[in-house]
Amino acid sequence: MNVVPPLLRTSLLAAALTVLWPGPSASAAPVIPPTHVDLVDYPTPQAQWNAFRDLRHRLENDFDDVCADTFCEGEYSDYHSMKLRCSVERVSGRVNSCGWAFAASELQVDPDTGALVTRQPTWLCRFPIGAHTNVEALLASLDGPKPLFQPLPGTGRTVFEALANCLR
């Protein structure tokens, strides 16, 4: 039977507690809130969710309506709208940037091998918005039945024009 001397037993217990139960951190830094948030989370989490979801659906419908006669006539036959996001300065409400992601695909059969040949490009198209545009101005400018063709604040350009330059 092994007997551990009391002094060694106390030292072992102290070492184990140090590893298992760390004390207060000497360098605990305060939590700093982010400087930018997603538009849906301005001014509070999910505050713009309904407005942004509605805008996204209207933009997607506009895109689907014009795709066949415009963007989708090129080298790819299958374009899809993916995700739309805008970054906003948390304190001021100024829109920093908006981007709309797209993907396309083209599949063909290689007549010699029977293999499928695919091309699947992606794009991130940015909205042309003015430097001092806030969330309210952006959403108001795109309110209505055809947001793809509405002039954006600070530039007068439309999302349609941005997509025409982007999806080449």
Secondary structure, DSSP 8 states (H G I E B T S, - for coil): -----HHHHHHHHHHHHHHHS----TT-------SEEEGGGSSSTTTTHHHHHHHHHHHHHHHHHHHTTTGGGSS-SEEEEEEEEEEEETTT-BEEEEEEEEEEEEEEE-TTT--EEEE--EEEEE----TT-BHHHHHHHT-SS-GGGS--TTT---HHHHHHHH--
